[in-house]
Amino acid sequence: MTNTKIQLGDRAVHAITGFTGIVVARVEYLTGCNQLCLQPQGLTDKGDTFGSSYFDEPYVDLVAAGVVANRTPDRTDGASSPPGRSGDARAPR
C-alpha cells in the first residue's frame, strides 16, 4: 500500500515491522520527521492493554479508514482543563 494522508482513528501498519494498530496521535516535529502513534486493539491474556508505539509517518500505511470515531466533543471556547489536570499552558495565569 502507499502512504496516503492517514487520519486519527484509521487502522494502519508499520511497513517494516508489521506492527498494526489504530492511529491515536500524530506528532509534528520542527525538523519535519513526523510520527504516528499506533495503538493495537485488544487485550493481553492478563487483560492488560498492549503498548502503543510511534513510527515515522512515511513508513506507515493505511489499512482501513475511519475505524474509530473521535469521541471528544469539539471545543470552541479556547483553553480547557480536562478532569484531573491542573491547568492548560495557554490559560492566563
C-alpha positions as CSV (number, residue, x, y, z in Angstrom):
1,M,0.0,0.0,0.0
2,T,1.1,3.6,-0.5
3,N,1.1,6.1,2.3
4,T,-2.0,8.4,1.9
5,K,-2.9,11.1,4.4
6,I,-3.6,8.9,7.4
7,Q,-6.1,10.3,9.9
8,L,-6.6,9.8,13.6
9,G,-8.9,6.7,14.1
10,D,-7.6,4.9,11.0
11,R,-6.1,1.4,11.2
12,A,-2.5,1.5,9.9
13,V,0.5,-0.8,9.7
14,H,4.2,0.0,10.0
15,A,5.7,-1.2,6.7
16,I,8.9,-2.5,8.2
17,T,7.8,-4.3,11.4
18,G,4.2,-5.1,10.5
19,F,3.0,-3.5,13.8
20,T,-0.7,-2.8,13.3
21,G,-3.0,-0.5,15.3
22,I,-5.3,2.4,15.4
23,V,-3.8,5.9,14.9
24,V,-4.3,7.6,18.2
25,A,-1.8,10.5,17.9
26,R,0.2,12.4,15.3
27,V,3.4,14.2,16.4
28,E,4.7,17.0,14.2
29,Y,8.4,18.0,14.7
30,L,10.1,21.2,13.7
31,T,12.5,19.0,11.6
32,G,9.7,17.6,9.6
33,C,10.2,14.0,10.7
34,N,6.5,13.5,11.8
35,Q,5.4,10.4,13.6
36,L,2.1,8.4,14.1
37,C,1.3,6.6,17.3
38,L,-0.3,3.2,16.7
39,Q,-2.3,1.6,19.5
40,P,-3.0,-2.2,19.0
41,Q,-6.6,-3.3,19.6
42,G,-7.5,-6.0,22.1
43,L,-6.1,-7.1,25.4
44,T,-3.4,-9.4,26.6
45,D,-4.1,-12.8,28.2
46,K,-4.0,-11.0,31.6
47,G,-6.5,-8.3,30.5
48,D,-3.9,-5.5,30.0
49,T,-3.7,-3.2,27.0
50,F,-0.9,-3.6,24.5
51,G,1.6,-0.8,24.4
52,S,1.4,1.8,21.7
53,S,4.4,2.7,19.6
54,Y,5.4,5.7,17.5
55,F,6.6,5.3,13.9
56,D,7.9,7.7,11.2
57,E,4.9,8.7,9.1
58,P,6.4,7.8,5.7
59,Y,6.7,4.2,6.8
60,V,3.1,3.8,8.0
61,D,0.5,2.6,5.5
62,L,-3.3,2.9,5.7
63,V,-5.1,-0.4,6.3
64,A,-8.7,0.9,6.8
65,A,-10.0,4.4,7.2
66,G,-12.3,5.6,10.0
67,V,-12.2,2.5,12.1
68,V,-12.7,4.5,15.4
69,A,-14.6,7.8,15.5
70,N,-13.3,10.7,17.6
71,R,-15.5,10.8,20.7
72,T,-14.0,14.0,22.1
73,P,-16.5,16.9,21.8
74,D,-15.4,19.9,19.8
75,R,-14.0,22.6,22.0
76,T,-14.6,26.1,20.6
77,D,-14.2,28.0,23.9
78,G,-10.4,28.2,24.0
79,A,-8.2,26.6,26.6
80,S,-9.6,23.7,28.6
81,S,-8.7,21.8,31.6
82,P,-9.7,18.1,31.4
83,P,-10.6,16.4,34.7
84,G,-7.5,15.7,36.9
85,R,-5.4,18.3,35.1
86,S,-4.3,21.3,37.0
87,G,-4.4,23.7,34.1
88,D,-3.6,24.5,30.5
89,A,-0.4,26.1,29.4
90,R,-2.3,28.5,27.2
91,A,-4.5,29.7,30.1
92,P,-3.7,33.1,31.6
93,R,-2.0,32.9,35.0
